[in-house]
């Protein structure tokens, strides 16, 4: 059994401090999320809103698209819709230092994402979801709000100690017309070994036509590895 497998079987003791409490039993949560994902995939696809009916920045879309961007380095990204409820997606920069690979499953109320992402400091394994707040009968006015949450296993490259935790946050879209929209997001991750991070950003999205869009972002993050601020611009073509 690998070191990661042995660590994934570990369940932290109860009644720990707040940080450890948020991170404890992460492997159990991973298993529960996986079972929930399998159940969600059996829901009737006819009850779901199709991708063509959703906003182009909606994080609960199942779509096939490809894009390029620049955030100090050239980036490429793509997603492949396998059917009405499943999608594969990935992203990588020119140096290969910053990357993302995962899959999504759409269900009646929202979407479940299982993904791995890495950079020069760490690799993280994540399982989480986005759910439109409107599905709970909440009137968000002209905003489209998507709470997000999940569990993570963080593998720092400077140590063999894994961090088990979870994250909570939200993503919001404010359309101004058929072309222009404001996007913003904010969240926090808390894990074992006193790991904490805060992340967020704001951007503008412009829809050129039914297939093409451009988006510019300012991204902010602060964690155990320091503070990071990046600006990015990207072009996306949806098939």
C-alpha positions, 0 to 999 in steps of 0.5 A: 500500500502506498504512503498516500493510501495509508494516509487516506485511511487515517481519521483524526481524533475527535474534539481537536482544535477548530483547524483540525476539526475542519480537516478531520475525517477527510478520507471519510468525507471523500468516500461519502462525496464519492457515493453521493456523486455516483447517486447524482449521476443517476438523476434524470438528465431531462430535468437539468438545464442544458448548457446552451440555456446557461450563462457562458460563465456558469460553473455547472455547465457540461460543455466541450470547449478549448481555450488559450490564455496568458497569466505571465505564461501561456496557458491552454485549457480544454473540456470534453463533454462525454454526455449530458452529465459527465465532463473531463477537463484540464489546464496547463501552463507553458512550463508545466508547473501549474496544471489542473486535471479532473472530471465533473458530474452534473445532477439535478441541483448542481455539479460535483467536481473531482480534480487534481491540481498542482504548482511549484509548491504542492499538489492537491486532490479535491472533491467538491460541488457548485450549487446555484443558490436559486435552487434553494428558493433564494432570490439573488436579484440580478446576481447568479450566486453559486456556493461551493464546498468540498474536501481536499488532501494537500501534498506539499512538495517541501515535506512528506506530511499530508494536510487533510481539510476542506474548503468553502466559498462562492462564485458569482456572476452579474450579467449587464447585458447579453455580452458583458458580465462581472464575475467574482469569487471568494473562499477559504481552505482550512486543513490539518497541520495549521494549513490555511488559505484565502483565495478570491478574484474578480473579472470581466467576461465578454461574449463575442457570439454563441461560441466565443468569449474573452475573460480577464481576471485578477486573482488573489491568494494567501496561504502558507507559501505566501501571498500571490496576485496575478492578472490573466486574460483568456479566450475560449471557443465552445463547440 
